[in-house]
Structure formats: structure tokens, C-alpha cells
Amino acid sequence: MSAAEASAAGDGRQREVATAPGGLLDVLSVAAVVLDGDGRIVLWSPQAEELFGYPAGEALGQYAGQLLVNEEHLELVLHLFAQVMAGEGSWAGVFPVRLKDGSTKLVEFRNMRLEDRHRDLYALGLATGQAALRQVERDLALSTRLVSQSPIGLAVLDTDLRYVSVNPALERINGLPAAAHLGRSVREALPYLDIEAIETAMRQVLATGTPVVDQQTVGRTAAGPDEHAWSVSYYRLEASNGNVLGVAVSVVDVTERHLATLEAVRARRNMALVAEASLRIGTTLDVDQTARELAEISVPTLADVATVHVLDGVLTHTTPVISPTGPALFRTLAVSAASATEPAAAADPPGELTSHDADQLVTQCVRAGRAVLVPQVGGSDLPRIAGCREAGDLLARSGFHSYLAVPLIARGRVLGALDLKRTRIQQPFNHDDEILAGELVARAALCIDNARLYESQRHTALTLQRSLLPEHPEPRPGLEIASRYRPASIASEIGGDWFDVIPLADDKTALVVGDVMGSGINAAATMGQLRTATRAFAELDLEPAHVLHHLDNLFDRMGQTITTCIYAVYDPHDHQCRIANAGHLPPALVRPGQDAELLDLPTGAPLGVGDVPFHTTTFALEPGDELVLYTDGLVETRNQPIDQRLDALLVFLTGPERSLEETCDVLLYTLRTPWEHDDVALLAIRAEEFHAGRCGS
């Protein structure tokens, strides 16, 4: 830009500034009149014409007193004019003036003497209508009082976003007197707030004229250390002629509303978390899984790190003894962390058995059966939370600042504790968090106790079941034998499936597979009774159908539950197998070089139904032939038809030649899923060449 261009630009800016009128003079419509020393009108402004009604042509050259003053006031006016012209000071006041239309109007005057370079004297009169002036005065006084007495913080900032006015309410809100605001920017006056958002909103309002209403700001000011929330509105301030004066700001303290909103949000979050916990905790009857579900639901909504400790006696099915003064023995079941942070490394590893001293907070929690809350963790608290010095150092470096331990209590018995830590979540634990954690723990503790009881029952039933089953059937003449028993995945489902291999006279062997309806210890006990009775009847060397008939009568008299059963007798001398079925799934027959098939047997009725005949079927079982007996837990599922599952069994049995042990493993691995709700008994035999005097192969 050249010097001439810069000068022209500067002149343009000066003209722009010089021609920008003020709105207040337009409102007042101030008239200017100049009189010479004799009192004649020599200058007459357009505002004077508007105020008095006389055009300039009619007013110039006239004596002002004769033109504008009634006869009764003329002498006073001439006296006041003489005083002003004599240099005795200016005169101001309200005076009745006669207008061109003959009416009278009260006009506020300001009169003063003027002197030109020739030392000639003139009188300048500035006038405005009293009514208009009083209205402006009233409006100004009202505005001043409204601003000063308003409980809402009010401020005006100029177009450079610097304070030009603040009211007392804003002084209190910002903790600064008015003088400390004036001329300063928001950044200088309020350094603790989100200045970028505030200034962006103000500039937007200046540029567009569109107000910003109820923008919420959270933070603190010099008024105090506590965090507050304010509803702030911005609007552009303009003069009556449209000139932009700056930005007006109103500030209302809405901290109570903000806290109530946060509380409502927390309440909804807590309700949602409790609802989610009801779905996610206790999905299985497994103690470890339930503990993991509790730890995972607690992170990251409630805590950054969650650890589930259970008293060791709970897991060993003994009554845990909590010493009133000594340490407590815990086993850590689960640890969950919001990220792979040092606090997680500081926790006891899952599965590890640890002793916690009497002064440690988790020990105090289970001993008293009450939550332990440390909102602000200090240096002296770390040894009572961490298990060792190294763990304490990890916690100290991680930003760990708040701690909560809640006891796991079910059926009036303390099982352990949920240990919660906060590192990234800035707010400390409070009483509401303690209540929420208690809700989660109450459900989890009952689920853990149920799982513990079921595992105890599972252990008892499984022990009984295994004690009643042959561990490894002894080799029999002309037979290779393999067997398997797999309990159900759910404790309450353990019970009534069994197999047996019974030596008989003349090298014969009885083969039995059965399934007692029901589960648990009662089913296992019934199975034991049935196995004993079957062995007793087998000793009588009866036909298989007769054995089932006697068992049916016995169970009918005993009022026992319904049971399915396959009973077969193999004679290695003639390679004949006689078999009878009591409502059980048919065995599979596998002959070398042929597809496996299901034996076509009369189904019969389950034991315990009564008055139903049983039938014996005889078929050849030559050397190399295999017979597979099984219970329904091997093939039945909840989402596939039984015919489809039986076909799958035959496909696997038709596959490549395997040992009987491999066959059992393949069937269990391919047909049975780990989460099935039924146990399985499996008995596989293969006929071999038999020579009298030899047993087995």
C-alpha cells in the first residue's frame, strides 16, 4: 500500500468515525439557537425548527424574546439574558416557551456566552422538551436501579470484549469488585473458566446479532474454591440508531439445578447398572465365573479396579473362622481393571491364597460385616490397603485416591469382600457409591453362595456317583471293553446315569447301561440301589427280559423314579448276544467294513411304569464287531432333533478304524458340548476270538 493509499484509507476511517452519531442526542432532539448581543437570532438548527415550530426563514433576525416568550415572562428573560452576556455565568432551567401554533411548552434550557475572534459576544442556547428529557431521566434511573439491584449478574463488554460495566451481583459471583473488571478481558478476570467457549460465544453474538441463551458454564471463580454452575446468556447491545455498542451478559447461578441434574443422572446410571447386574451376575452356578461377573460389572462405571476376595473357608466348604484380632485368609477370585494399569498389577492374582493382617481394611470389612469407605486416600492409608510395600508403591504412582470395600454377605454369613479403587475417575467414593456397591454385592453374594452350595452338592453327588460305578471294568472272556462317565456341567444335574460290566458263569458277561430320571444325590442313590439289584438278579442267570421284569417290579414296590435301561448278556462261546430294552435309546452296532447301525429292538417301557412286558432279542456278535451302549446325554440337545443326533452318532462310528478308547473319546468330544445339562454314561465293547481257558486278550 502506498503512502497516498494509506492516507486515503486513514481519512476514510476518520470520516467514518466522525459521521457515526450518538443515539441519545437523537432521542433528546437537542435544539441549538445562537443570539447576537442584542438578542436577535443569528443561528437556528433544524432541531430548533422541530422543537419550536418556526422554520429558519421565520426565526433568523427576530428577537428571541418577542418570538418565543409570552409577555408576562419577557422581563425575566431579558434580565437572565443580560446576566449571561455580562459574563456572570451560564443559566439553566425550565422555561415555558410559546410555539408557532400559539401553544406553550416547557423546555429545558442551557444558556452560555460565546465570544468570537473579534471579541463579539453571542449567546448559545441548547434546548430540549422537558417531557422527553424527564422520560430519558426516568428510563436511565430505572435502568440503573434494575441493574444495580438485580440478583442476576449483569455485565456489558465493548466490541473488544473488555468489561465496561458490571453490577453488584456479578461482582459477588466473580469475586472481583467492579473496578477490577473495567478494561479487562474475560480471560484476565476469570482465568479458571473455559475461556475459549465463552469468547467464541461472544464473538458469534457480535458478528450475527443472534443471542445465545442459557449456555451452561461449570467451574470456579475468585469468589471461592467450590465448583459452581451458571446459566449464561449473551446478546448484542445496540444503540437506537443501530450502532453496535458491545455484548450484554446475564449470569444466573444454577448450581443447585446442576447438582440435581447430576444426581438424577447418577440415579439413572445406578438403576441401569443394577438392572444390568441382574442380567449379568449369576449366569452360571460357578463361583469363579460369578466373581468375575461382579468384578467386570463394577468397572469402569463404579471403579477403575475391582477385586473379589472370598474367605478361604467358603471355598473349602468349611465354616470360615474370622479371628477378632488376627489375620484373615482370603483367596482372590477375580480382578477387573479399566485398563492395564499399575493398580491392577498391585492386586492379588486370581486364585492366589493370601493372608491379610488384622489392621488391613479388607480384613476389617469382613470382620465387622460393614463397608469401609476412604474418600481421600492418604499416605498412611496405603499400607492398610496394599498387601505389601511393592503394591503400595504401585498404587501411589498410579494416582490411586479413593477406596471402598463392601462385604459379601449371604444368608447372614460373611463370604468375603468386594475391593474397589479409583484412579482415573476423579470424584471420590461417597455414600451413594457405597449404597450402589451394596446393591451389586447383595446379588452377587447370594449367587456366589448358591454356586458354593451347588458345588458342594455336585462334589457330594459326584463322589457318590463315582463310588457306585466301576472305575475300570475288568477284562472279560472274548471282549475288549472301554467306558466313560462324564458328569453334567451343572451341579444339580449330576445323578442317575450309570454303566456296569457283570461277570457271569460260563465266561458270559452282562452289560448294563441305564439312566435314572432326576438329578442330584437322590438320583445317584437310586442309581446305586438299581445297580446293586441288577447285579443280584444277574447272578440268577436269567434272560435279559426277565431281569428287567424283576427290576420293574422292585422299583414299582419301592415307589422309585422312572428309569431307562439296556441289559445285555454276551456269550463268547457261540458269539451270541441277548439283549432287552426298558425305554432306552437303542445301542449302535458296528461291523467291520459296514456302516454303523442302530439295533432294531422292541423299545419296551421304562422301569417303574409297571405291567409292561419286556422282550429279549438275540443277535450275533462276531469277532471284530463292536457294540456301543450310551445314555441320552451323549446325543440329546435342546436345539437339534434326536434323529439328526443319532445319525451323527452313526457317522462317527462308521469312520476310520479306532481303538475302543479312541472311539469313546471321539464320541464325547464331537457329540457332547461342555455346557450340556445332562451326564453321560458310555460303554463300548468289541468281540474277540475266544479260546476256552483264556480270559480277555
C-alpha positions in Angstrom: 0.0 0.0 0.0 1.4 3.4 -1.0 1.6 6.4 1.4 -1.2 8.1 -0.6 -3.4 5.0 -0.3 -2.7 4.7 3.4 -3.5 8.3 3.9 -6.8 7.9 1.9 -7.7 4.9 4.0 -6.9 6.7 7.2 -9.0 9.7 6.1 -11.8 7.3 5.2 -11.7 5.8 8.8 -11.7 9.3 10.3 -14.8 10.3 8.3 -16.5 7.0 9.3 -15.8 7.7 12.9 -16.8 11.4 12.7 -20.1 10.6 11.0 -21.2 8.0 13.5 -23.9 9.8 15.5 -24.9 9.0 19.1 -28.3 7.7 19.7 -29.0 9.7 22.9 -29.0 13.1 21.1 -31.5 11.7 18.6 -33.8 10.7 21.4 -33.5 14.1 23.1 -33.6 16.1 19.8 -31.4 18.9 21.3 -32.1 22.2 19.6 -29.3 24.8 19.2 -30.0 28.6 18.9 -27.4 31.4 18.8 -28.3 35.0 19.6 -26.2 38.1 19.0 -25.6 40.7 21.7 -28.9 42.4 21.0 -30.9 39.2 21.4 -31.5 38.6 17.7 -31.5 35.0 16.4 -28.5 34.5 14.1 -28.3 30.7 14.0 -31.2 28.3 14.1 -30.8 24.5 13.9 -33.2 22.0 12.3 -33.9 20.6 15.8 -35.0 24.1 16.8 -37.5 24.2 14.0 -38.8 20.8 15.1 -39.0 21.9 18.7 -40.5 25.4 18.4 -42.3 25.0 15.0 -40.7 28.1 13.3 -38.7 27.4 10.1 -35.3 29.1 9.9 -36.6 31.8 7.5 -39.1 33.0 10.0 -36.8 32.8 13.0 -33.5 34.3 11.8 -33.2 38.0 12.6 -36.1 38.0 15.1 -35.7 38.9 18.7 -35.8 35.7 20.5 -37.7 37.1 23.5 -40.5 38.5 21.3 -40.7 35.3 19.2 -40.7 32.7 21.9 -41.7 34.3 25.2 -45.1 35.3 26.5 -45.5 38.9 27.5 -45.6 38.1 31.2 -42.2 36.4 31.2 -40.4 38.8 28.9 -38.9 41.0 31.6 -37.4 37.9 33.4 -36.0 36.5 30.2 -34.3 39.8 29.3 -32.8 40.0 32.8 -31.4 36.5 32.5 -30.1 37.2 29.0 -28.3 40.3 30.4 -26.6 38.3 33.1 -25.3 35.7 30.7 -24.0 38.3 28.3 -22.4 40.2 31.2 -20.3 37.1 31.9 -22.0 36.3 35.2 -22.2 32.6 34.3 -24.5 30.3 32.3 -28.1 29.8 33.0 -30.0 26.5 33.1 -33.6 25.8 33.9 -37.1 25.0 32.6 -39.0 27.8 31.0 -42.4 28.0 29.2 -42.0 28.7 25.5 -44.6 29.9 23.1 -44.7 27.8 20.0 -45.7 28.9 16.5 -49.1 27.4 16.8 -49.7 29.5 19.9 -49.4 26.7 22.5 -47.0 26.8 25.4 -44.4 24.1 26.0 -42.0 23.6 28.9 -38.5 23.5 27.6 -35.2 22.7 29.4 -32.5 25.3 28.5 -28.8 25.5 28.9 -27.6 29.0 28.1 -23.9 30.2 27.9 -22.0 33.2 26.5 -19.8 32.7 23.3 -17.1 35.1 22.1 -15.6 35.1 18.6 -12.2 36.3 17.5 -13.4 39.8 17.0 -14.5 39.8 20.7 -18.1 40.0 19.7 -20.4 38.3 22.1 -23.2 35.8 21.4 -25.5 33.6 23.5 -25.8 29.9 22.8 -29.0 28.2 23.9 -29.4 24.4 24.0 -32.9 23.3 24.5 -35.0 20.1 24.6 -38.5 19.3 25.5 -38.8 18.8 29.3 -41.1 15.8 28.8 -38.6 14.0 26.6 -35.8 14.8 29.0 -37.7 13.6 32.0 -38.6 10.4 30.2 -34.9 9.8 29.5 -34.0 10.6 33.1 -36.7 8.2 34.3 -35.6 5.4 31.9 -32.0 5.9 33.0 -32.8 5.9 36.7 -34.9 2.8 36.2 -32.2 1.0 34.2 -29.6 1.9 36.8 -31.7 0.6 39.6 -32.7 -2.6 37.7 -29.0 -3.3 37.0 -27.7 -2.5 40.5 -30.4 -4.3 42.4 -30.9 -7.3 40.2 -29.9 -10.7 41.8 -28.8 -11.7 38.3 -25.2 -10.9 37.3 -25.1 -8.4 34.5 -22.2 -7.0 32.5 -21.6 -5.0 29.4 -18.4 -5.7 27.3 -17.3 -3.5 24.4 -16.6 -4.7 20.9 -13.1 -5.7 22.0 -14.7 -7.9 24.7 -13.5 -5.8 27.6 -15.7 -5.0 30.6 -17.2 -1.6 30.6 -19.9 -2.2 33.3 -20.8 -4.9 35.9 -23.5 -4.9 38.5 -23.0 -5.8 42.2 -24.5 -9.3 41.7 -21.7 -10.1 39.1 -19.1 -8.7 41.5 -20.2 -11.3 44.1 -20.3 -14.1 41.5 -16.9 -13.4 40.1 -15.4 -12.4 43.5 -14.0 -9.2 42.0 -15.0 -5.5 42.5 -16.3 -3.5 39.6 -13.0 -1.6 39.3 -11.1 -4.9 38.9 -13.3 -5.8 35.9 -13.3 -2.5 34.0 -11.0 -2.5 31.0 -10.1 -6.2 31.5 -10.9 -9.1 29.2 -12.8 -12.2 30.4 -9.6 -14.2 30.2 -8.0 -11.8 32.6 -10.9 -11.6 35.0 -12.0 -15.2 35.0 -8.9 -17.4 34.4 -10.5 -20.6 36.0 -13.3 -20.9 33.4 -13.5 -22.3 29.9 -12.5 -19.0 28.3 -12.4 -20.4 24.7 -16.1 -21.4 24.8 -17.1 -18.0 26.4 -15.2 -15.8 23.9 -16.4 -17.9 21.0 -20.0 -17.4 22.0 -19.4 -13.6 22.5 -17.8 -13.2 19.1 -20.6 -15.1 17.4 -23.2 -12.8 19.0 -21.3 -9.7 18.0 -21.0 -11.0 14.4 -24.5 -12.3 13.9 -26.7 -10.5 16.4 -28.3 -13.8 17.3 -28.5 -14.2 21.1 -27.0 -17.2 22.9 -29.4 -18.2 25.7 -28.8 -20.5 28.7 -25.3 -21.6 27.8 -24.1 -23.6 30.9 -20.7 -23.0 32.3 -19.2 -25.0 35.1 -16.1 -24.0 37.1 -15.0 -21.7 39.8 -14.1 -18.0 40.2 -12.2 -15.9 42.6 -15.3 -16.0 44.8 -14.2 -19.3 46.3 -12.8 -22.8 45.7 -16.1 -24.6 45.3 -17.2 -25.5 41.8 -20.4 -23.7 40.6 -22.6 -23.9 37.6 -24.0 -20.8 35.8 -26.6 -20.2 33.1 -25.1 -17.5 30.9 -26.9 -15.6 28.1 -25.3 -13.2 25.6 -27.0 -10.7 23.4 -25.7 -7.9 21.2 -26.2 -4.4 22.6 -27.2 -1.7 20.0 -27.9 2.0 20.2 -31.2 3.3 18.9 -29.5 4.2 15.6 -28.3 0.6 15.2 -24.7 1.2 16.3 -23.2 -1.9 17.9 -22.1 -1.0 21.4 -20.9 -4.4 22.6 -22.2 -7.5 24.3 -24.5 -7.7 27.2 -24.2 -10.7 29.5 -26.5 -12.1 32.1 -25.3 -14.7 34.6 -27.6 -16.8 36.9 -26.1 -19.3 39.4 -27.8 -22.6 38.7 -25.5 -24.8 40.9 -28.4 -26.4 42.8 -30.2 -27.2 39.5 -26.9 -28.6 38.1 -26.3 -30.8 41.1 -29.9 -32.0 41.0 -29.3 -32.9 37.3 -26.1 -34.7 38.1 -27.9 -36.6 40.9 -30.7 -37.6 38.5 -28.1 -38.8 36.0 -26.3 -40.7 38.7 -29.6 -42.2 39.9 -30.4 -43.3 36.3 -26.9 -44.7 35.9 -27.2 -46.6 39.1 -30.6 -48.0 38.2 -29.3 -49.1 34.8 -26.2 -50.7 36.4 -28.3 -52.6 38.9 -30.6 -53.7 36.1 -27.6 -54.8 34.0 -26.2 -56.6 37.1 -29.4 -58.6 37.5 -28.8 -60.0 34.0 -25.0 -60.4 34.0 -24.3 -61.7 37.6 -25.1 -65.3 38.3 -25.4 -66.6 34.8 -23.8 -69.9 35.9 -23.5 -71.9 39.1 -19.8 -71.4 39.1 -18.1 -69.5 41.9 -15.2 -68.1 39.9 -17.4 -67.1 37.0 -19.9 -65.3 39.3 -16.9 -63.4 40.9 -15.7 -62.4 37.5 -19.1 -61.1 36.6 -19.2 -59.0 39.8 -15.8 -57.5 39.1 -16.5 -56.8 35.5 -19.9 -55.1 36.2 -18.1 -52.8 38.7 -15.6 -51.5 36.1 -15.5 -48.8 34.8 -18.8 -47.3 35.9 -18.2 -47.6 39.6 -14.4 -48.1 40.0 -11.2 -48.3 38.0 -10.1 -51.5 39.6 -12.3 -54.2 41.3 -11.1 -57.2 43.2 -13.3 -60.0 44.6 -11.8 -61.7 47.8 -13.5 -64.7 49.3 -12.6 -66.2 52.7 -10.8 -69.5 52.1 -13.1 -71.5 54.3 -16.0 -70.6 52.0 -14.3 -72.4 49.1 -13.3 -75.4 51.2 -16.9 -75.9 52.3 -15.9 -75.3 55.9 -17.1 -72.6 58.3 -14.6 -69.7 57.9 -13.4 -68.5 61.3 -12.6 -64.8 61.4 -10.3 -64.0 64.2 -11.2 -60.8 66.1 -7.6 -59.8 66.3 -5.6 -62.0 63.9 -5.2 -62.0 60.1 -7.8 -63.3 57.6 -7.1 -65.9 54.9 -8.5 -64.9 51.5 -8.5 -66.3 48.1 -8.7 -63.8 45.2 -11.3 -65.0 42.7 -11.4 -62.1 40.2 -9.7 -58.9 39.3 -11.0 -56.4 36.7 -9.4 -53.1 35.6 -10.4 -50.3 33.3 -7.0 -50.7 31.5 -3.7 -52.5 32.0 -2.7 -50.1 34.7 -0.4 -50.4 37.7 -3.2 -50.7 40.2 -4.3 -54.0 38.6 -0.7 -55.3 39.0 -0.9 -54.3 42.6 -3.9 -56.6 43.2 -3.6 -60.2 44.4 -3.6 -62.5 41.4 -6.8 -64.6 40.9 -6.6 -67.9 42.5 -3.8 -66.9 44.9 -4.3 -67.5 48.7 -3.2 -64.5 50.7 -3.2 -63.6 54.4 -4.4 -60.1 55.2 -3.4 -58.6 58.6 -5.9 -57.5 61.2 -5.3 -53.8 60.5 -5.9 -54.0 56.8 -9.1 -52.5 55.6 -10.4 -55.6 53.8 -10.0 -57.6 56.9 -11.8 -55.0 59.0 -14.6 -55.0 56.4 -15.3 -58.8 56.6 -14.7 -58.9 60.4 -17.3 -56.1 61.1 -19.6 -57.1 58.1 -19.8 -53.4 57.2 -18.4 -51.3 54.3 -15.2 -49.5 54.7 -15.0 -46.1 52.9 -11.9 -43.9 52.5 -12.9 -41.0 50.3 -9.4 -39.5 50.2 -6.6 -42.0 50.5 -3.5 -40.6 52.3 0.0 -41.9 52.7 -0.9 -43.6 56.0 -3.8 -45.5 54.4 -1.7 -47.2 51.7 -0.2 -49.9 54.0 -3.7 -50.8 55.2 -4.9 -51.2 51.6 -2.0 -52.7 49.8 -0.8 -56.2 50.6 2.9 -55.3 50.6 5.2 -52.3 50.1 5.7 -53.0 46.4 1.9 -53.0 45.8 1.7 -49.8 47.8 4.3 -48.1 45.6 2.4 -49.2 42.5 -0.8 -47.7 43.9 0.9 -44.4 44.9 2.3 -44.0 41.4 -1.0 -44.8 39.7 -3.0 -41.8 41.0 -5.0 -44.0 43.4 -7.0 -41.6 45.5 -10.2 -43.3 46.8 -11.1 -46.7 48.3 -14.2 -48.7 49.1 -14.6 -52.2 50.4 -18.0 -53.9 50.7 -18.6 -57.2 52.4 -20.1 -60.2 50.6 -22.9 -61.4 52.9 -25.4 -64.2 52.0 -27.9 -65.8 54.4 -26.3 -63.9 57.3 -22.8 -65.2 56.6 -19.8 -63.1 55.5 -18.3 -64.8 52.5 -15.6 -62.1 51.6 -15.4 -58.6 50.2 -15.5 -56.5 47.0 -12.5 -54.3 46.9 -12.8 -51.1 44.8 -10.3 -48.4 43.8 -10.4 -45.2 41.9 -7.5 -43.8 39.9 -8.9 -42.2 36.7 -12.4 -41.4 38.0 -11.8 -38.0 39.6 -14.7 -38.0 42.1 -14.0 -39.8 45.4 -16.3 -42.6 46.6 -19.2 -41.3 48.6 -22.2 -42.7 50.4 -24.2 -43.2 47.3 -21.4 -45.3 45.7 -21.4 -47.4 48.9 -25.2 -48.0 48.5 -24.8 -48.9 44.8 -21.9 -51.2 45.5 -24.0 -52.8 48.3 -26.8 -53.5 45.7 -24.4 -55.2 43.4 -22.7 -57.2 46.1 -26.0 -58.3 47.7 -27.0 -60.0 44.4 -23.5 -61.4 43.7 -23.1 -62.7 47.3 -26.3 -64.8 47.0 -25.2 -66.1 43.6 -21.8 -67.0 44.9 -23.3 -68.7 47.9 -25.7 -70.6 45.7 -22.8 -71.6 43.4 -20.8 -72.7 46.5 -23.7 -74.8 47.8 -24.3 -76.3 44.4 -20.6 -77.1 44.0 -20.7 -78.8 47.4 -23.7 -80.8 46.3 -22.0 -81.5 43.0 -18.9 -82.7 44.9 -21.0 -84.9 47.1 -23.2 -86.3 44.3 -20.2 -86.9 42.0 -18.3 -88.6 44.8 -21.3 -90.9 45.4 -21.7 -91.4 41.7 -18.1 -92.4 41.1 -18.1 -94.6 44.2 -21.0 -96.6 42.8 -19.6 -97.0 39.2 -16.9 -99.5 38.2 -13.7 -97.5 37.8 -12.1 -99.8 35.2 -14.1 -102.8 34.1 -12.1 -106.0 34.3 -11.3 -107.7 31.0 -13.8 -110.4 30.1 -13.5 -113.5 28.0 -13.9 -112.7 24.3 -14.4 -109.0 24.9 -12.4 -105.8 24.7 -14.1 -103.1 26.9 -13.9 -99.3 27.2 -16.1 -97.0 29.2 -16.6 -93.4 30.2 -18.6 -91.4 32.6 -19.0 -87.6 32.3 -21.0 -85.6 34.9 -23.2 -82.7 33.8 -21.9 -79.2 33.7 -24.4 -78.1 36.3 -24.2 -79.3 39.9 -27.8 -80.1 40.3 -27.8 -82.2 37.1 -25.4 -84.8 38.4 -27.1 -88.1 39.2 -28.5 -91.1 37.6 -26.5 -92.3 34.5 -24.5 -95.5 35.0 -22.9 -98.5 33.3 -21.8 -101.8 34.6 -19.9 -104.9 33.5 -21.0 -108.0 35.4 -19.1 -111.3 35.2 -21.4 -114.3 34.8 -20.9 -118.1 34.8 -19.6 -120.0 31.8 -17.5 -117.0 30.6 -20.6 -114.9 29.9 -20.7 -111.2 30.6 -23.7 -109.0 31.5 -23.5 -105.4 30.1 -25.7 -102.7 31.6 -26.3 -99.0 30.8 -29.1 -97.0 32.4 -30.4 -93.6 33.2 -32.4 -92.7 36.4 -34.7 -89.7 35.8 -33.9 -86.8 38.1 -30.7 -85.4 39.4 -28.6 -84.8 42.4 -27.8 -87.0 45.3 -31.2 -88.7 45.3 -30.7 -89.8 41.7 -27.2 -91.1 42.5 -28.5 -93.0 45.4 -31.3 -94.5 43.3 -28.8 -95.5 40.7 -26.8 -97.3 43.4 -29.8 -99.2 44.5 -30.6 -100.2 40.9 -27.0 -101.3 40.2 -27.0 -103.5 43.3 -30.3 -105.0 42.4 -29.2 -105.6 38.8 -26.1 -107.4 39.9 -28.2 -109.6 42.2 -30.7 -110.6 39.5 -27.8 -111.1 37.0 -26.4 -113.8 39.3 -29.6 -115.8 38.7 -28.6 -116.2 35.0 -32.0 -115.0 33.9 -33.0 -113.9 30.4 -32.4 -110.2 29.9 -36.2 -109.6 29.7 -36.7 -111.4 33.0 -34.1 -109.3 34.7 -35.8 -106.1 33.5 -39.2 -107.5 34.7 -37.8 -108.2 38.2 -36.3 -104.7 38.3 -39.6 -103.2 37.2 -41.5 -105.0 40.0 -38.9 -104.0 42.6 -39.0 -100.3 41.6 -42.8 -100.3 41.5 -42.9 -101.5 45.1 -40.2 -99.1 46.2 -42.0 -96.1 44.6 -38.8 -95.2 42.9 -38.5 -92.8 39.9 -38.7 -93.9 36.3 -35.5 -95.3 34.8 -34.5 -96.4 31.3 -32.1 -99.3 31.0 -30.4 -101.6 28.5 -29.4 -105.1 29.7 -27.4 -107.5 27.5 -25.6 -110.8 28.0 -22.8 -111.9 25.7 -21.7 -115.5 25.4 -18.2 -115.8 23.8 -18.6 -119.5 23.1 -21.2 -119.0 20.4 -20.7 -115.3 19.8 -24.3 -114.6 20.7 -25.6 -111.5 22.4 -29.1 -111.5 24.1 -30.4 -108.0 24.9 -33.6 -106.4 26.3 -34.6 -102.7 26.4 -36.6 -100.8 29.0 -37.4 -97.5 27.2 -33.7 -96.7 26.5 -32.1 -95.4 23.3 -31.0 -98.3 21.0 -27.3 -99.4 21.0 -25.2 -98.9 17.9 -23.7 -102.0 16.2 -20.6 -101.6 14.1 -19.4 -104.5 11.9 -16.1 -104.3 10.0 -16.5 -102.8 6.5 -20.1 -101.9 7.0 -22.0 -98.7 8.1 -22.8 -98.5 11.7 -26.5 -99.1 12.5 -28.9 -98.9 15.4 -30.2 -102.2 16.7 -33.8 -102.7 15.9 -35.1 -103.7 19.4 -38.6 -103.6 21.0 -38.4 -100.4 22.9 -40.2 -101.5 26.0 -41.3 -99.2 28.8 -39.0 -97.6 31.4 -38.6 -99.3 34.7 -41.1 -98.1 37.3 -44.1 -97.9 34.8 -45.3 -101.4 35.7 -47.3 -104.1 33.9 -45.4 -103.7 30.6 -43.8 -106.8 29.1 -40.1 -106.8 28.1 -38.6 -108.8 25.2 -35.3 -110.4 24.6 -33.6 -110.1 21.2 -30.7 -112.3 20.1 -28.1 -111.3 17.5 -24.6 -112.4 16.5 -21.6 -110.5 17.7 -18.7 -111.9 15.8 -15.0 -111.1 16.5 -14.3 -107.6 15.3 -17.9 -106.5 15.8 -18.5 -103.5 18.2 -21.5 -102.7 20.3 -21.8 -99.1 21.8 -24.3 -98.5 24.6 -24.9 -95.0 25.8 -27.2 -92.7 27.7 -29.2 -89.9 26.2 -26.8 -87.2 27.5 -24.5 -88.2 24.6 -26.9 -87.4 21.8 -29.8 -85.2 23.1 -29.6 -81.5 22.8 -32.1 -78.7 23.1 -31.8 -77.4 19.5 -31.5 -80.5 17.3 -33.9 -83.3 16.6 -32.9 -86.7 18.2 -33.0 -88.4 14.8 -30.4 -86.0 13.5 -28.2 -86.6 16.5 -28.5 -90.4 16.2 -27.5 -90.1 12.6 -24.4 -88.1 13.7 -23.5 -90.8 16.1 -23.6 -93.4 13.3 -21.5 -91.2 11.1 -18.7 -91.0 13.7 -18.9 -94.7 14.3 -18.6 -95.5 10.6 -15.4 -93.6 10.4 -11.9 -94.9 10.3 -10.9 -97.9 12.5 -10.0 -96.8 16.0 -9.4 -98.4 19.3 -12.3 -98.5 21.7 -10.6 -95.9 23.9 -10.3 -93.6 21.0 -13.9 -94.2 20.0 -15.1 -93.2 23.4 -13.0 -90.0 23.4 -14.1 -89.1 19.9 -17.8 -89.5 20.7 -17.6 -87.4 23.8 -15.5 -84.7 22.1 -17.6 -84.4 19.0 -21.1 -85.1 20.2 -21.2 -83.6 23.7 -20.6 -79.9 24.4 -19.1 -78.8 27.8 -22.2 -76.9 28.8 -24.7 -79.8 28.4 -27.2 -80.2 31.2 -27.1 -84.0 31.4 -24.5 -86.5 32.4 -23.3 -89.3 30.1 -22.5 -93.0 30.6 -20.8 -94.7 27.7 -19.9 -98.4 27.3 -18.2 -99.8 24.2 -17.3 -103.5 23.6 -15.6 -105.3 20.8 -15.9 -109.1 20.3 -12.6 -111.0 20.0 -11.6 -114.6 19.2 -12.2 -116.7 22.3 -10.4 -119.8 23.5 -11.6 -121.7 26.5 -9.4 -121.2 29.5 -8.3 -117.7 28.4 -9.8 -114.5 29.7 -9.7 -111.5 27.6 -7.0 -110.8 25.1 
